[in-house]
Amino acid sequence: MLDSKKIENIFAKACEYYQLSDFIRAEAMLSQLHDLCPQSPYLYTRMAMLYFEMDAFEKAAAMYGKAFKLVPDDVDLHFNYILCLKKCGRLEDAIAGFSELAGKLISDPEPYYNLANCYRETGHFNKAAESYEKTLALDDTHFSALKNLAYVYHRLGNHEKAAQLYERILKIDPSNSQARHMLFAITGGKTSSIPDQYVEEIFNEYSDTFEKHLLEDLQYSVPDKLKSAFKTLNYPVKYFSKCLDLGCGTGLAGTVFADLCDTLTGIDISEKMVEKAQSKNIYDRLEVCEITRYLQEENAVFDLIIAADVLTYMGDLGPVMKAISTVSTERTLFCFSIENSDKPGYHLGQTGRFLHAPKYIMETARESGWKPIKWISTTLRKEGESWVNGTLYFLNRNTEEQSDKQ
């Protein structure tokens, strides 16, 4: 057994490593103390904080759980334990935990706010709205609750209430790109683009739950549909040297197309989405950058370019299609999806995404040096109880190819 002085020295050294972000050494020293002091809630809490910083949320939850069992009246431990459960994706457990805390801490807005976030992530928007309202009743300056409440009412189709909240946000923060863009979407404002800051912030916030929500809740399968359609093209190239995945997100399209190319490059404006893509180990190169800017600065050329569910975040497609042509050859295949518009040209939908008319796509493609060789009407994802209708397009720059519509 070590004496208390040596234990204090080891703990102090572990804390020093923690402050230096040398988490491996900090973990080694705290683990040594864990064997010596197995009933120390303070040590458990320190280890939980360390694991949380390391994004090892299961381990962090286990340590907070041990500490909380020893000190069951410590509401901070209880709160952090529940927060870790949420980070682990155990949202039903987190909902139960934050509901319990909200009943205990009746004047504290944070349990209600985090409860609302859990409801929002599980698609229980009415319950989320109720909890955000309770948060704001306790703290009317809670800006995050205000922003999320506007989003929830927007999702619920209560556009009048959502517009009021977006206007309230803009009075507090006139430069808020999310509120301004969504207010435009609700009120039918005219715009040709979505602010980069808005797209970046939305997907950084969305990154942890993006794939589960998209694949399970929205039944999204555009990458698989693009690949299946490619197999019916009778395209002269079956295997590609260099593939560029524009707006790669967490790597859903890259995963599907990786076996068709030698090298795979992914570009996305969201740093956190790129981190998720990096963890899949399918990309040879990943960059955080706005798409058009990347294309204007890129020197390489690609023979397969994918934009799955990306161009819906752009209105005027002329600049990006022209930019894509600068990184292509005559044999490059460009495939992408769009949401269909029954209006001429393009317009901003109430979802905040752009819809494009088929005629607009054809004309813009040809003006930008591309030839449509196949286009297929399909469904893209669920939106509430309805399906979002869209079209898959395949373009190349070889004028000898024949058009084929389905």
Phi, psi and omega in degrees: 000138175277149177282167187299326180295317180293323178297317178298321180293317178297317181296318180297320179293321177299318179294325178296314177299321179299315179296330179274002183063024173270075191290331181295313179292321178299317179297318181300317183286321178291325177295323176298317179291328179301322178290332182271330183232069189289353182237036181255107179297329180294318178294317178301319181295318178298318179293323178296316178299319179297311181296326177297317178296330180275003185061023175265074193289329177296316178294320179297318179297320180297318181289319176296323179298317178296317180296318182294325177297326180280332181229072189292346180267000182277104185290332178293318176298316180299314181299312182294325177297315180294321179299322177293322177300319177297316179297331179281357182085008180272068191291325179294320176295321179293321177299316178298318182292313180292329176296318178297315180296320180299326177289331179276318185255070191293343180254005182259122182286339189295318176300319178295320180296314180289327174298316178299319179299320178295316178298320180297317182291335178265004176082011177269075191290326178295317178293323177298315180300317180300318182286324175295322177298319179294323177301312182289333175294328179274331180211096184285000176259006182288094189292322180296321178295322179297314180296316181291326178295320177300316179298316183295315178297325176298313179296327180283352180085008177272076188291329178297312179294318180299317180298320178299319181288321177297320178295322178296320178298317183291334175292324179282318184225086184300339181268005184292109186289327180296310182296318182295317181294315183290329175295321174301315183297317182291320188268002178078030179293153181263128177204156180252359182203165175252135181303133179304319181300320179298311182297316180300312182294317182301312185281334171296318179290330188272348194300322184293327185248006187304304186294315181299314182296315184291313186281319185270311185281318184263355178053044182283133180212028183302315179302317179295322179293321177297316181292319178298319179293322178302320182295341179265359186286333192057039181288140185296338178256123180258337182225135190249149180283309183229124179248137177244121180257100182280133184061051190295338181058227181273001176101022181295313179289321179300320179299320183288322186264356186302327183280002179255005184214155177286312181232146184230123179246134179240138180232134175206150181281342184264118180298319183289327175293320179296323176299320177295318179296320180301324183292344180279343178057041178247344184264139173278337181206136178226139178223144174263111184194152171291140192300307184298319178297318178300314183297324180290336183258347184283136179261339182285163173240154185231147179256356171221125180232127185241139173220080183274115178058042183244317185290349174292347177261013176228140178269288178285110184270354181304308182300318183287323178294321177293321179294322179296325180296335181285346178246025182235169174241181179296339182256009180291138174255128180243118180236142184200171177236151173221160171269134185286140173243140175264010177251157178297148175070236179217159175207158179276121179279169181290348175283347185094359177255160179270147172244142184234139177281143180305318180298321179298316180299313182299312182293317181293321178299311182295320178295337182262007176092016181247151177241119175294127178248343175198142174214138189227123175285140183200181170258145185258316183191170174276147172227098189069236179263358184251162176265143174272123180272139180210187179222139172263131181241144173233122182236150166216181183248018180260110185290351180278345180291146180262142178287148181213111182252140175234000000 
